Amino acid sequence: MPKKGTGGFEKGRLFIFFRIVFPEMGALGPDEIATLKSVLPGPDSAPSYDPDEVEEYTTEQVDIKEFGKRDPNEQGAYDSDEEDGERGVQCQQG
């Protein structure tokens, strides 16, 4: 995810938590298996995408305790973009 105020050049940390529960062996009958095969892509299907429009990223394992922690150098959504009380040009109200 791009960090606010960096023009999209600096990336933050995006956490995605997956919990996948697979059925026990033999829990699905032939009808359920046929239904799943009809709605899911086959194992040989190649993804269709434009390589010029996709940004590839390799995931890495992290400690779940890191989830929700802020980078001390990162500004929050409610923090001001102005630093040290400096103010830009203000429009005159009249």
VMD Tcl script that draws the C-alpha trace (Angstrom):
set ca {
  {0.00 0.00 0.00}
  {1.40 3.43 -0.87}
  {2.15 5.71 2.08}
  {0.25 8.98 2.30}
  {2.20 11.99 1.13}
  {4.83 10.04 -0.84}
  {3.16 10.23 -4.24}
  {2.88 6.45 -4.27}
  {6.63 5.90 -4.38}
  {7.05 4.73 -0.79}
  {5.22 1.57 0.23}
  {3.88 0.67 3.65}
  {3.10 -2.75 5.07}
  {-0.09 -4.52 4.00}
  {-1.20 -7.39 6.21}
  {-3.54 -10.03 4.80}
  {-4.60 -12.77 7.19}
  {-5.82 -15.98 5.55}
  {-7.51 -18.74 7.47}
  {-8.29 -21.64 5.15}
  {-10.18 -24.65 6.43}
  {-10.13 -27.62 4.09}
  {-12.72 -30.37 4.44}
  {-11.61 -33.66 5.93}
  {-10.77 -36.41 3.46}
  {-13.99 -38.10 2.38}
  {-16.26 -35.36 3.79}
  {-17.42 -34.29 0.32}
  {-19.65 -36.53 -1.77}
  {-19.52 -36.86 -5.56}
  {-22.21 -34.19 -6.06}
  {-20.32 -31.61 -3.96}
  {-17.06 -32.40 -5.74}
  {-18.74 -31.99 -9.15}
  {-20.22 -28.63 -8.06}
  {-16.82 -27.37 -6.91}
  {-15.18 -28.47 -10.16}
  {-17.84 -26.63 -12.16}
  {-17.34 -23.29 -10.36}
  {-13.57 -23.33 -9.75}
  {-10.90 -22.97 -12.44}
  {-9.04 -26.10 -13.42}
  {-5.49 -26.76 -12.23}
  {-4.00 -25.96 -15.66}
  {-5.63 -22.54 -16.07}
  {-3.15 -19.71 -16.59}
  {-4.05 -16.33 -15.10}
  {-4.88 -13.67 -17.66}
  {-3.38 -10.26 -16.93}
  {-1.45 -7.51 -18.64}
  {2.17 -7.70 -17.37}
  {2.54 -3.93 -17.92}
  {-0.37 -3.25 -15.54}
  {0.56 -5.67 -12.74}
  {3.04 -5.12 -9.94}
  {4.42 -8.41 -8.68}
  {5.33 -8.83 -5.04}
  {6.62 -11.82 -3.14}
  {4.95 -12.32 0.21}
  {6.89 -12.95 3.36}
  {5.94 -14.38 6.69}
  {5.73 -11.95 9.58}
  {4.95 -12.20 13.26}
  {1.21 -11.64 13.76}
  {2.11 -9.43 16.74}
  {3.32 -6.85 14.20}
  {-0.25 -6.43 12.87}
  {-1.61 -3.01 13.75}
  {1.70 -1.52 14.87}
  {2.61 1.82 13.37}
  {5.94 2.71 11.90}
  {7.31 5.47 14.18}
  {8.30 7.49 11.10}
  {4.86 7.23 9.52}
  {2.24 9.95 9.77}
  {-1.29 8.88 10.64}
  {-4.36 9.76 8.62}
  {-5.21 12.55 11.07}
  {-1.69 13.95 11.39}
  {-1.03 17.22 9.64}
  {1.02 17.26 6.46}
  {2.69 20.39 7.81}
  {5.67 19.84 10.04}
  {6.89 21.93 12.97}
  {3.93 24.30 12.74}
  {5.01 25.72 9.39}
  {2.09 27.09 7.45}
  {1.76 27.56 3.71}
  {0.14 30.47 1.91}
  {-3.44 31.02 3.03}
  {-6.23 32.36 0.82}
  {-7.55 35.72 1.96}
  {-11.15 35.60 3.05}
  {-13.07 38.70 2.27}
}
mol new
graphics top color blue
foreach p $ca { graphics top sphere $p radius 0.5 }
foreach p [lrange $ca 0 end-1] q [lrange $ca 1 end] { graphics top cylinder $p $q radius 0.2 }
display resetview
